[in-house]
């Protein structure tokens, strides 16, 4: 068997397993020319993580049939220079179908891009809050391990996300379940002070380990 063929099979399988979020739309327009322009515009919007599918299109006012198609497929209805009567609108509301009306094509394009952008997973950034160095380790048998630390920068807070850095490498991530100073439970301990830190589900603490608390910041993405 040619190894190139095997590699191609695995590559195709991996491609099929990629998760692509899909935005489905039903388009109604006033004229064939408008419909063509909108279709071309929507087909030009591409993204490797997203799919935009026109499940139905037609010229004329929005009908109950259009609403039924949208409900069945989970699509939004995009109307360009067309109307929807009160009876059909009530059907749309009862079916929880979203109907968007436009008379400027660029506004339709802008809204579709916003819908797609909302489907993109945000980029996650870790932002450091504080660091502490482990000076001594206390093994409390039933109660796990408490790291006696000196806070080096920022602050350490109870319930914060925390990672363990050893020899410059992150070896574990957890959260602060207990934070103490002189056996008193604290909410926050700032730089320059000593404290005892206990982490959830992680006890393999060594002297000289650096404990860094951090928060996750989400950055929105746009088409």
C-alpha positions as a Markdown table, in Angstrom:
| # | Residue | x | y | z |
|---|---|---|---|---|
| 1 | Unk | 0.0 | 0.0 | 0.0 |
| 2 | Unk | 1.3 | 3.4 | -1.0 |
| 3 | Unk | 2.1 | 5.4 | 2.2 |
| 4 | Unk | 1.0 | 8.6 | 0.3 |
| 5 | Unk | -2.5 | 7.1 | 0.0 |
| 6 | Unk | -2.6 | 6.3 | 3.7 |
| 7 | Unk | -1.5 | 9.8 | 4.6 |
| 8 | Unk | -4.2 | 11.2 | 2.3 |
| 9 | Unk | -6.9 | 9.0 | 4.0 |
| 10 | Unk | -5.9 | 10.3 | 7.4 |
| 11 | Unk | -5.8 | 13.8 | 6.2 |
| 12 | Unk | -9.3 | 13.5 | 4.7 |
| 13 | Unk | -10.6 | 11.9 | 7.9 |
| 14 | Unk | -9.2 | 14.8 | 10.0 |
| 15 | Unk | -10.7 | 17.3 | 7.6 |
| 16 | Unk | -14.2 | 15.7 | 8.1 |
| 17 | Unk | -13.8 | 15.9 | 11.8 |
| 18 | Unk | -13.3 | 19.6 | 11.9 |
| 19 | Unk | -16.2 | 21.4 | 13.6 |
| 20 | Unk | -17.7 | 24.2 | 11.4 |
| 21 | Unk | -20.4 | 26.4 | 12.8 |
| 22 | Unk | -23.1 | 27.2 | 10.3 |
| 23 | Unk | -25.3 | 30.2 | 9.8 |
| 24 | Unk | -28.4 | 29.4 | 7.7 |
| 25 | Unk | -30.4 | 32.1 | 5.9 |
| 26 | Unk | -33.6 | 32.4 | 3.8 |
| 27 | Unk | -33.4 | 35.4 | 1.4 |
| 28 | Unk | -36.4 | 37.3 | 0.0 |
| 29 | Unk | -35.8 | 40.2 | -2.4 |
| 30 | Unk | -37.8 | 42.5 | -4.5 |
| 31 | Unk | -36.1 | 41.8 | -7.8 |
| 32 | Unk | -34.0 | 39.1 | -9.5 |
| 33 | Unk | -31.1 | 41.6 | -9.8 |
| 34 | Unk | -31.2 | 42.3 | -6.1 |
| 35 | Unk | -31.3 | 38.6 | -5.3 |
| 36 | Unk | -28.3 | 38.0 | -7.5 |
| 37 | Unk | -26.3 | 40.8 | -5.8 |
| 38 | Unk | -27.1 | 39.6 | -2.3 |
| 39 | Unk | -26.3 | 36.0 | -3.2 |
| 40 | Unk | -22.9 | 37.0 | -4.7 |
| 41 | Unk | -22.2 | 39.2 | -1.7 |
| 42 | Unk | -23.0 | 36.4 | 0.8 |
| 43 | Unk | -21.0 | 33.8 | -1.1 |
| 44 | Unk | -18.0 | 36.1 | -0.9 |
| 45 | Unk | -18.1 | 36.0 | 2.9 |
| 46 | Unk | -15.9 | 33.0 | 3.9 |
| 47 | Unk | -14.1 | 31.8 | 7.0 |
| 48 | Unk | -12.4 | 28.5 | 7.8 |
| 49 | Unk | -14.4 | 28.0 | 11.0 |
| 50 | Unk | -17.8 | 29.1 | 9.7 |
| 51 | Unk | -20.2 | 28.2 | 7.0 |
| 52 | Unk | -22.9 | 30.5 | 5.5 |
| 53 | Unk | -25.7 | 28.5 | 3.8 |
| 54 | Unk | -28.6 | 29.9 | 1.8 |
| 55 | Unk | -31.3 | 27.3 | 2.4 |
| 56 | Unk | -34.0 | 29.0 | 0.3 |
| 57 | Unk | -34.3 | 32.2 | -1.7 |
| 58 | Unk | -37.1 | 33.9 | -3.8 |
| 59 | Unk | -38.5 | 37.1 | -5.1 |
| 60 | Unk | -41.5 | 38.6 | -3.4 |
| 61 | Unk | -42.9 | 39.2 | 0.0 |
| 62 | Unk | -42.2 | 36.9 | 2.9 |
| 63 | Unk | -44.8 | 34.0 | 3.0 |
| 64 | Unk | -45.7 | 31.5 | 5.7 |
| 65 | Unk | -43.9 | 28.9 | 3.6 |
| 66 | Unk | -40.7 | 30.9 | 3.9 |
| 67 | Unk | -41.2 | 31.0 | 7.7 |
| 68 | Unk | -41.8 | 27.2 | 7.8 |
| 69 | Unk | -38.6 | 26.6 | 5.8 |
| 70 | Unk | -36.7 | 28.9 | 8.2 |
| 71 | Unk | -38.1 | 27.2 | 11.2 |
| 72 | Unk | -37.3 | 23.7 | 10.0 |
| 73 | Unk | -33.8 | 24.5 | 9.0 |
| 74 | Unk | -33.0 | 26.9 | 11.9 |
| 75 | Unk | -32.4 | 29.8 | 9.5 |
| 76 | Unk | -32.7 | 33.6 | 9.8 |
| 77 | Unk | -35.0 | 35.3 | 7.2 |
| 78 | Unk | -33.3 | 38.2 | 5.4 |
| 79 | Unk | -35.7 | 40.5 | 3.5 |
| 80 | Unk | -34.5 | 43.1 | 1.0 |
| 81 | Unk | -37.0 | 45.7 | -0.1 |
| 82 | Unk | -39.9 | 43.3 | 0.6 |
| 83 | Unk | -42.6 | 43.2 | 3.3 |
| 84 | Unk | -44.1 | 40.7 | 5.7 |
| 85 | Unk | -47.8 | 41.0 | 6.6 |
| 86 | Unk | -49.0 | 40.9 | 10.1 |
| 87 | Unk | -50.4 | 37.4 | 9.9 |
| 88 | Unk | -47.0 | 36.0 | 8.6 |
| 89 | Unk | -45.1 | 38.0 | 11.2 |
| 90 | Unk | -47.2 | 36.4 | 14.0 |
| 91 | Unk | -46.4 | 33.0 | 12.5 |
| 92 | Unk | -42.7 | 34.0 | 12.6 |
| 93 | Unk | -42.9 | 35.2 | 16.2 |
| 94 | Unk | -44.7 | 32.0 | 17.3 |
| 95 | Unk | -42.1 | 29.9 | 15.5 |
| 96 | Unk | -39.3 | 32.0 | 17.0 |
| 97 | Unk | -37.9 | 32.7 | 13.5 |
| 98 | Unk | -35.9 | 35.9 | 13.3 |
| 99 | Unk | -36.9 | 38.2 | 10.4 |
| 100 | Unk | -34.5 | 41.0 | 9.4 |
| 101 | Unk | -35.6 | 43.7 | 7.0 |
| 102 | Unk | -33.3 | 45.9 | 4.9 |
| 103 | Unk | -33.4 | 48.4 | 2.1 |
| 104 | Unk | -29.6 | 49.0 | 1.9 |
| 105 | Unk | -27.5 | 46.0 | 0.8 |
| 106 | Unk | -24.5 | 47.0 | 2.8 |
| 107 | Unk | -26.5 | 47.0 | 6.0 |
| 108 | Unk | -27.6 | 43.4 | 5.2 |
| 109 | Unk | -23.9 | 42.5 | 4.7 |
| 110 | Unk | -22.9 | 44.2 | 7.9 |
| 111 | Unk | -25.5 | 42.4 | 10.0 |
| 112 | Unk | -24.6 | 39.0 | 8.5 |
| 113 | Unk | -21.0 | 39.5 | 9.3 |
| 114 | Unk | -21.9 | 40.5 | 12.9 |
| 115 | Unk | -24.0 | 37.3 | 13.2 |
| 116 | Unk | -21.1 | 35.2 | 11.9 |
| 117 | Unk | -18.6 | 37.0 | 14.2 |
| 118 | Unk | -20.8 | 36.2 | 17.2 |
| 119 | Unk | -20.3 | 32.5 | 16.4 |
| 120 | Unk | -16.5 | 32.7 | 16.4 |
| 121 | Unk | -14.9 | 31.4 | 19.6 |
| 122 | Unk | -13.0 | 34.2 | 21.3 |
| 123 | Unk | -9.2 | 34.2 | 21.7 |
| 124 | Unk | -8.3 | 33.5 | 25.3 |
| 125 | Unk | -5.5 | 35.5 | 27.0 |
| 126 | Unk | -3.9 | 34.7 | 30.3 |
| 127 | Unk | -3.1 | 37.9 | 32.3 |
| 128 | Unk | -0.9 | 37.6 | 35.4 |
| 129 | Unk | -2.3 | 38.9 | 38.7 |
| 130 | Unk | 0.5 | 38.0 | 41.1 |
| 131 | Unk | 3.4 | 35.7 | 41.8 |
| 132 | Unk | 4.6 | 33.9 | 44.9 |
| 133 | Unk | 7.7 | 31.8 | 45.6 |
| 134 | Unk | 7.3 | 28.6 | 47.7 |
| 135 | Unk | 9.7 | 28.8 | 50.7 |
| 136 | Unk | 8.4 | 25.8 | 52.7 |
| 137 | Unk | 6.0 | 23.0 | 52.2 |
| 138 | Unk | 3.6 | 21.8 | 54.9 |
| 139 | Unk | 2.2 | 18.3 | 54.6 |
| 140 | Unk | -1.1 | 18.1 | 56.6 |
| 141 | Unk | -2.0 | 14.5 | 55.7 |
| 142 | Unk | -5.8 | 14.6 | 55.5 |
| 143 | Unk | -5.9 | 18.3 | 54.6 |
| 144 | Unk | -3.4 | 18.0 | 51.8 |
| 145 | Unk | -0.4 | 20.3 | 51.3 |
| 146 | Unk | 0.0 | 24.0 | 52.1 |
| 147 | Unk | 2.7 | 26.0 | 50.4 |
| 148 | Unk | 4.3 | 28.6 | 52.6 |
| 149 | Unk | 5.1 | 31.4 | 50.2 |
| 150 | Unk | 6.5 | 34.9 | 49.8 |
| 151 | Unk | 4.4 | 37.0 | 47.5 |
| 152 | Unk | 6.8 | 38.5 | 45.0 |
| 153 | Unk | 4.5 | 40.7 | 42.8 |
| 154 | Unk | 0.9 | 41.8 | 42.5 |
| 155 | Unk | -1.4 | 39.9 | 44.7 |
| 156 | Unk | -2.7 | 36.4 | 45.5 |
| 157 | Unk | -6.4 | 36.0 | 46.0 |
| 158 | Unk | -8.6 | 33.2 | 47.3 |
| 159 | Unk | -10.4 | 31.2 | 44.5 |
| 160 | Unk | -8.1 | 32.7 | 41.8 |
| 161 | Unk | -6.8 | 30.5 | 39.0 |
| 162 | Unk | -3.2 | 29.5 | 39.7 |
| 163 | Unk | -0.4 | 27.8 | 37.8 |
| 164 | Unk | 2.7 | 26.1 | 39.2 |
| 165 | Unk | 6.0 | 27.0 | 37.5 |
| 166 | Unk | 9.0 | 24.8 | 38.1 |
| 167 | Unk | 12.4 | 25.4 | 36.4 |
| 168 | Unk | 10.7 | 27.9 | 34.1 |
| 169 | Unk | 8.0 | 25.4 | 32.9 |
| 170 | Unk | 4.3 | 25.3 | 33.9 |
| 171 | Unk | 3.7 | 21.9 | 35.4 |
| 172 | Unk | 0.2 | 22.3 | 36.7 |
| 173 | Unk | -2.9 | 24.6 | 36.7 |
| 174 | Unk | -5.4 | 24.7 | 39.6 |
| 175 | Unk | -7.1 | 27.3 | 41.8 |
| 176 | Unk | -6.5 | 28.7 | 45.2 |
| 177 | Unk | -8.9 | 27.0 | 47.6 |
| 178 | Unk | -7.4 | 28.4 | 50.8 |
| 179 | Unk | -5.2 | 31.5 | 51.5 |
| 180 | Unk | -3.9 | 32.1 | 55.0 |
| 181 | Unk | -1.8 | 34.5 | 57.0 |
| 182 | Unk | -1.0 | 33.5 | 60.6 |
| 183 | Unk | -3.6 | 30.8 | 60.3 |
| 184 | Unk | -6.3 | 33.4 | 59.5 |
| 185 | Unk | -8.2 | 32.9 | 56.2 |
| 186 | Unk | -7.6 | 35.8 | 53.9 |
| 187 | Unk | -9.2 | 37.1 | 50.7 |
| 188 | Unk | -6.1 | 38.8 | 49.3 |
| 189 | Unk | -2.4 | 38.9 | 50.2 |
| 190 | Unk | -0.3 | 41.5 | 48.5 |
| 191 | Unk | 3.3 | 41.7 | 47.4 |
| 192 | Unk | 5.9 | 41.7 | 50.2 |
| 193 | Unk | 3.8 | 39.6 | 52.5 |
| 194 | Unk | 4.0 | 35.9 | 53.4 |
| 195 | Unk | 1.0 | 33.5 | 53.2 |
| 196 | Unk | 0.0 | 29.9 | 53.0 |
| 197 | Unk | -1.5 | 28.7 | 49.8 |
| 198 | Unk | -3.5 | 25.5 | 49.3 |
| 199 | Unk | -4.6 | 24.5 | 45.8 |
| 200 | Unk | -7.4 | 22.3 | 44.7 |
| 201 | Unk | -6.5 | 18.8 | 43.5 |
| 202 | Unk | -2.7 | 19.5 | 43.4 |
| 203 | Unk | -0.3 | 18.7 | 46.2 |
| 204 | Unk | 3.1 | 18.1 | 44.4 |
| 205 | Unk | 4.5 | 21.3 | 45.6 |
| 206 | Unk | 8.3 | 21.8 | 45.9 |
| 207 | Unk | 10.4 | 24.6 | 47.5 |
| 208 | Unk | 11.4 | 27.3 | 45.0 |
| 209 | Unk | 8.3 | 26.6 | 42.8 |
| 210 | Unk | 6.8 | 29.8 | 41.5 |
| 211 | Unk | 3.0 | 30.1 | 41.9 |
| 212 | Unk | 1.3 | 32.5 | 39.5 |
| 213 | Unk | -2.3 | 33.6 | 39.8 |
| 214 | Unk | -3.9 | 34.8 | 36.6 |
| 215 | Unk | -7.2 | 35.6 | 34.9 |
| 216 | Unk | -8.6 | 34.8 | 31.5 |
| 217 | Unk | -9.4 | 37.7 | 29.2 |
| 218 | Unk | -11.6 | 37.0 | 26.2 |
| 219 | Unk | -10.8 | 38.8 | 22.9 |
| 220 | Unk | -13.7 | 38.9 | 20.5 |
| 221 | Unk | -13.0 | 38.0 | 16.9 |
| 222 | Unk | -14.6 | 39.5 | 13.8 |
| 223 | Unk | -15.1 | 38.5 | 10.2 |
